[in-house]
Amino acid sequence: MPQTMQQPKAFTISAHGAEMPAIGFGTLELGERAAMLVANAIRDGYRHIDTARKYGSEEGVGEGIRASGVPREEIWVTTKVTEDNAREKDFLNSVDTSLKAMRLDYVDLLLIHWPQPKVPLAETVGALVKAKRMGLARHIGVSNFTLALLDEAVRLSPEPLVTNQLEFHAYLTQDKLLAACRRYGMILTAYSPTARGQLLTDPVVNEIAKAKGRTPAQIALRWVIQHPMVAAVPRAFESTHAAENLDIFDFSLSDEEMRRLDALRARNLRVVNPPERAPVWDLP
Ligand SMILES: NC(=O)c1ccc[n+]([C@@H]2O[C@H](COP(=O)([O-])OP(=O)(O)OC[C@H]3O[C@@H](n4cnc5c(N)ncnc54)[C@H](OP(=O)(O)O)[C@@H]3O)[C@@H](O)[C@H]2O)c1
């Protein structure tokens, strides 16, 4: 995809002064190819990279950004602090390690990756706010926070939280959390937006894809970002996949197509549910 395909400004989402590109490049489990894949994604037009200390991809993200030739300040970089580092000192050390690994001075967005019930949320949110006030992160937010945890985090944070990053796709619509994010002026960032590929063989998704001359992934992702205040961070090893996932801003799904895809929620499928760290999720 030529560089002109990058997301036009209109395809960023605004929240509390942040302008987040609606589609980001996920970097979970990219392994040794991370730097090459990130550089290619940026050359293809991605301007939003989603990483985390836990993914082991931060070195590659930094290297990929430098190799892309695109100025760092034009790229939105998100990283996350694991639940093992929820204490203030550990949290700030983790941010420092992330920045050193990427060789960056700041990230655009810093998230608490998973809630940690063994540490008071006030301490972790305090550290998150401190990181922002130290200039290490332009914006802050949370990930995998339930309704109750999100309410508490918003109450505890003197700085605005710009996103709750959650599993969100046509099989798991998270209506209550989406409503809560909107109420707080926050973006819902959808992870696993293709349900780790499972949506791509769905008959309804395939029928709509065929009718529109698009791929199933483009339909699954268009459904996600056609919701106001929702961004998505798909991951793709295949460069053709990465390119097509970004190429979803020149068409839209009709109300009828959205309704057919909305009906897939009956499946209620959660693909990311690690027993050692997942909270008790809200009922659908
Ligand atoms: N905050 C959290 O706790 C959390 C948890 C999970 C994930 N995440 C973030 O979300 C990102 C994405 O989530 P995910 O990797 O779990 O799920 P995903 O993006 O829904 O699924 C990735 C899978 O979909 C395939 N795929 C992607 N685009 C495709 C296309 N156009 N055509 C065909 N297949 C396609 C990929 O295949 P190929 O690789 O073969 O291209 C890969 O197997 C992660 O990289 C990470 O950044 C965050």
The ligand as a Tripos MOL2 file, in Angstrom:
@<TRIPOS>MOLECULE
LIG
   48    52     1     0     0
SMALL
NO_CHARGES

@<TRIPOS>ATOM
      1 N1         -4.7930   -5.4470   26.3730 N.am      1 LIG1
      2 C1         -4.7560   -6.7600   26.3100 C.2       1 LIG1
      3 O1         -4.8420   -7.4680   27.3350 O.2       1 LIG1
      4 C2         -4.6140   -7.4320   24.9760 C.ar      1 LIG1
      5 C3         -4.9080   -8.8110   24.8570 C.ar      1 LIG1
      6 C4         -4.7800   -9.3960   23.5820 C.ar      1 LIG1
      7 C5         -4.3610   -8.6320   22.4950 C.ar      1 LIG1
      8 N2         -4.0530   -7.3090   22.6550 N.ar      1 LIG1
      9 C6         -3.5980   -6.4700   21.5090 C.3       1 LIG1
     10 O2         -4.4720   -6.6710   20.4070 O.3       1 LIG1
     11 C7         -3.7260   -7.0980   19.2630 C.3       1 LIG1
     12 C8         -4.5690   -7.9870   18.3690 C.3       1 LIG1
     13 O3         -5.1690   -9.0130   19.0960 O.3       1 LIG1
     14 P1         -4.9850  -10.5710   18.7560 P.3       1 LIG1
     15 O4         -3.6870  -10.8000   18.1250 O.co2     1 LIG1
     16 O5         -5.3200  -11.2740   20.0260 O.co2     1 LIG1
     17 O6         -6.1970  -10.8760   17.7640 O.3       1 LIG1
     18 P2         -6.6160  -10.4950   16.2650 P.3       1 LIG1
     19 O7         -5.9290   -9.2900   15.7700 O.co2     1 LIG1
     20 O8         -8.1120  -10.5250   16.2780 O.co2     1 LIG1
     21 O9         -6.1680  -11.8050   15.4600 O.3       1 LIG1
     22 C9         -4.9120  -12.0230   14.9340 C.3       1 LIG1
     23 C10        -5.0300  -13.1700   13.9490 C.3       1 LIG1
     24 O10        -5.9080  -12.7530   12.8910 O.3       1 LIG1
     25 C11        -5.2830  -12.9930   11.6550 C.3       1 LIG1
     26 N3         -5.6050  -11.8920   10.7430 N.ar      1 LIG1
     27 C12        -5.4580  -10.5630   10.9920 C.ar      1 LIG1
     28 N4         -5.8210   -9.8600    9.9140 N.ar      1 LIG1
     29 C13        -6.1910  -10.7510    8.9730 C.ar      1 LIG1
     30 C14        -6.6320  -10.6400    7.6340 C.ar      1 LIG1
     31 N5         -6.7710   -9.4580    7.0560 N.pl3     1 LIG1
     32 N6         -6.9260  -11.7740    6.9490 N.ar      1 LIG1
     33 C15        -6.7870  -12.9890    7.5220 C.ar      1 LIG1
     34 N7         -6.3570  -13.1670    8.7680 N.ar      1 LIG1
     35 C16        -6.0530  -12.0540    9.5020 C.ar      1 LIG1
     36 C17        -3.8130  -12.9990   11.9080 C.3       1 LIG1
     37 O11        -3.2110  -13.7970   10.9080 O.3       1 LIG1
     38 P3         -1.7060  -13.5550   10.3630 P.3       1 LIG1
     39 O12        -0.8780  -13.2920   11.5680 O.co2     1 LIG1
     40 O13        -1.4060  -14.8170    9.6490 O.co2     1 LIG1
     41 O14        -1.6930  -12.3710    9.4330 O.co2     1 LIG1
     42 C18        -3.7310  -13.5780   13.3070 C.3       1 LIG1
     43 O15        -3.7340  -14.9920   13.2470 O.3       1 LIG1
     44 C19        -2.4880   -7.7730   19.8610 C.3       1 LIG1
     45 O16        -1.4220   -7.8430   18.9400 O.3       1 LIG1
     46 C20        -2.1940   -6.8390   21.0150 C.3       1 LIG1
     47 O17        -1.5150   -5.6930   20.5120 O.3       1 LIG1
     48 C21        -4.2050   -6.6970   23.8760 C.ar      1 LIG1
@<TRIPOS>BOND
     1     1     2 1
     2     2     3 2
     3     2     4 1
     4     4     5 ar
     5     4    48 ar
     6     5     6 ar
     7     6     7 ar
     8     7     8 ar
     9     8     9 1
    10     8    48 ar
    11     9    10 1
    12     9    46 1
    13    10    11 1
    14    11    12 1
    15    11    44 1
    16    12    13 1
    17    13    14 1
    18    14    15 2
    19    14    16 1
    20    14    17 1
    21    17    18 1
    22    18    19 2
    23    18    20 1
    24    18    21 1
    25    21    22 1
    26    22    23 1
    27    23    24 1
    28    23    42 1
    29    24    25 1
    30    25    26 1
    31    25    36 1
    32    26    27 ar
    33    26    35 ar
    34    27    28 ar
    35    28    29 ar
    36    29    30 ar
    37    29    35 ar
    38    30    31 1
    39    30    32 ar
    40    32    33 ar
    41    33    34 ar
    42    34    35 ar
    43    36    37 1
    44    36    42 1
    45    37    38 1
    46    38    39 2
    47    38    40 1
    48    38    41 1
    49    42    43 1
    50    44    45 1
    51    44    46 1
    52    46    47 1
@<TRIPOS>SUBSTRUCTURE
     1 LIG1         1 GROUP 0 **** ****
